[in-house]
Amino acid sequence: MEAGVPDAAGTVTGAFSTGDTAALEVTWKGTHTGPLTTAEGTIPASGKRQETPAAILYTFEGDKIKERRHYFDSLTLLKQIGAQPK
C-alpha cells in the first residue's frame, strides 16, 4: 500500500497480548495518490482519502519477533477509493 498511499499513517486503537502473542488494532489513514498494485491489476490514483481498519499480530520468541501478520479490510479501502461499488 506504500506506493498507492504514500502518506499512510497508522494509529493503534487497541492492543492485547497473551503468552507469546500480541495483537494490535490499527486504523490506517491516507490519500490514494499513486498506483495501487493488487492481485487483479493496478488501480490508478484516485486522489481520495481512505481510512481502513486493520489488525497486526506478532508472535515472539524470547525478546525477538518471530512472525508478523497484517490483515486489513481491503473491501473498505477499495470502496473508499472508488475501485469497488458501495
N, C-alpha and C positions, 0 to 999 in steps of 0.2 A: 504494500500500500504506500510505501515511502515515495515512489516516483509519482504516483497519481495524486497523492495528498501530502505534498512535502512539508506543509505546516502542521501536520497531525501532532496533537499533544494529548496524552492520556492523563486522566485523573482517576486515582484509586478511590472507589466509592464504598468498598467493603473488603474485609480480609478475614481469613480463617485459617487455622493451622491445627494439625493433629499428627502426632508421630513424626514421620519424615516428609510430610506433605504440607504445602501451603497453597492457598488459593486466593487470588486477588480478583475482585470485580473492578472492571475499568470502563470508563466512558471515554472513547476517542472522539475528538472534535477537530475539524479542519476543513479546508476548501479543496474541492476537486479541480486542480489547476493543471494537471499533467495526465498523460496517458495511463490508464489503469489496466494492467495485463491480467486477464483471467483465463481459466481453462477453456472458455468459449471464444476467446479472442480479446482484442484490445478495445477498451472503451475510451473514446476521446474525451478530453477535458470538457466539463460542463460549466465550470465556474460556480457550482452550487456548494453551499455549506452542508456538512454532514455531521451527525452526532450518532455514534454507533456503540452499542453496549458490547462488552467482551468479557472473557474470563481467561486468566492465565494461571496455570497450575505448575508448581515447582515440586520436584522430588529431590531431596537432599541425601547425600551420602557423607556423613560427618558434617563438616562445615563447607562442603562444596556442592554446587548444583549438579545433580546427576542427570536430570531431564527437565525440559521446559516444554509445555504445550500451551498454545494460544488459540482460543476459539473466539470467533466474533460473529455477530448477526449480519451475515453478508446480504440477506434479503433486505433488511432495513437500509443498509448502505446503498444498495442498488436502487431502491425506491427513491431515496433522498437525492441521488444524483441524476435521476431521470432515466436510468437504464432498465428499469423494471416498472410495469404499470402499478399504480397504487391500488 
